[in-house]
Each structure stands twice: as structure tokens, then as C-alpha cells.
Amino acid sequence: MTAENLVERYLAAWNETGADARAKLVAELWTEEATYTDPLADVAGHAGIAAVIEGAQGMFPGFVFTPGEMYEAHHRIARFTWHLGPAGEEPVVVGFDVVELAEDGRIARVLGFLDKVPTA
């Protein structure tokens, strides 16, 4: 996987609403033992990651994840920003993820941060 398409493939998994297609994307992109941690979740494995994605989609139905302005990578580590909101509109949520890649190029670990969240 090239650095250029890491964010594209990552966000495609987060945008996939079909359970079977999402599971396939997660399996292709993450290692079997991969972990995902953010302020709202701390999971491991493909099923856990797919469930977190499904949960986010349930909280924000119809919203789409898009790349943010920042991307930087070195060695097998990348960090990037992402946006979540209605297509073509101002994002409702803005996040910052740090991704560690395994030897095979798949994601081994994600550490996520939420920089902008909606208020009640």
C-alpha cells in the first residue's frame, strides 16, 4: 500500500455501509490482530473494528468521511486528519488519526483523536 492511497482506502472502509463489503475492506486493510483506540472505542480484530465503523455510521446516518488537510508519514507510521459530515457541507466532526503499519503494509494499530465534535 502506498502512502498516497492509505487515507483513501481507510476512509472507504469507514464509508462502506454494506456489512459484507465493509468486512472485506477491513480484512484487506487491517491485520487480524489490529487495534483501534479513540475516545469512544478500544477494540481489537476485524469484527471489533467493523463494529466501531458501523456504530459511527449509526450515530451519523448519511454522513461521509472525507480527507482533511494534513497527511504526514515516516517509517511505518502515518498521521492524518479527516472530516465527517453531510456530503459537500461543513464537517460536523473533525478527527486526527495516527496509524502504525505492519510489515505487510496493513494497519496494525490506529490511535484516534476527536478535534471537533457536536455539542448537545
N, C-alpha and C positions, 0 to 999 in steps of 0.2 A: 504494500500500500504506500502510495506516495503521500508526502505531506500535503500536497495540494488537494487530494480528494478525501483526506481523513475527515475533515469537518463536513463535507458534502455527504459522505456515507453515514457518518454519525447522526446528522440531522435527518437523513432519510429514514433511519430506524425510528427516531423519535416522532416522525410524521406519519409513519405507516399505521393505518387504522385496522387493517386486517390482521387478526391474531396469527394465522399461519404464516403470512408473508412477513410479519414483524418477527416472529420466532426465527425464521430463516435468516433475516438480516442480522439479528442479534447473534446467532450462531456463527455467521460468517465474519462478523466484526469483532466479537469478544472471545477470549479464551474461555474454556469450560469453567475455570476457577475464578474468573474475573470478579472484581468487586466494584460496587458503585456506592459512593457515600456523598450525601449532600445534607443540608439542614433538615430535610423531611424524610430521608431514607438512608438505610445502611443495609445493603443486600449483597449476596454473592450468587454466582451462577447465572446461567442463561434464563431460567424461569424467573428468578428474582428480578433481574434487570428488565425483562419483558413486562413483568407485573408493575414495576415502577413507571415504565413508559405508559402503560395502559391507564394507570392511576392519574398521571399528569394529563392525559388526553381527556379523562373523565371530569377532571376539575376545570378544564378549559376547552369544552367541546367546540369544534370548528376552528380553533386557533391553529396557527402553523409556526413551527420553529424555523428561523432564518439565521444565517451567519451574522455575527456582529462585526465590529470594525477591527478587532485585534486578533492576530494569529502570530504565534512565535513557537519555534521548535528548536531543540538541540538534542543530540544523542537519541534516546528513545522516549523523549518527553515533549509534549506539546501543551500549550495553553491557548485558549481562545474564548471569545465572548460569543454569546448567542442571544437571540431575541425570540419572544413568544407573544403572539397577538393575532388579531384578525388580519388576513392577507392584505397587504398593501397599506396597512394602517400603523399608527404608532404602537410600539410594543407595550404590552401590559406587564410583562416580566422580562427582566434582563439578567442573564447569568454569566458566570465565568467558570470554565471547567479546565482542570489540569488532567491530562491523560498520560498514562505510562503504557508504552507498548511492550509486548513480549518479544522474544527473539524472532518469532514467526511473523511479526508485524501486526498481529491482532492486539486489541486492547486488553491489558491485564488489570488496570485499575483506573477509575475515574474519581476525582475529588471535585465536587461541585460546590459552587457558592452562588447565592442569590443576591444580586446587587440592587434589584428593583423588584418589589412585589406589590400587588394591590393591597390597599388598606380596606378594612371592613366598613 
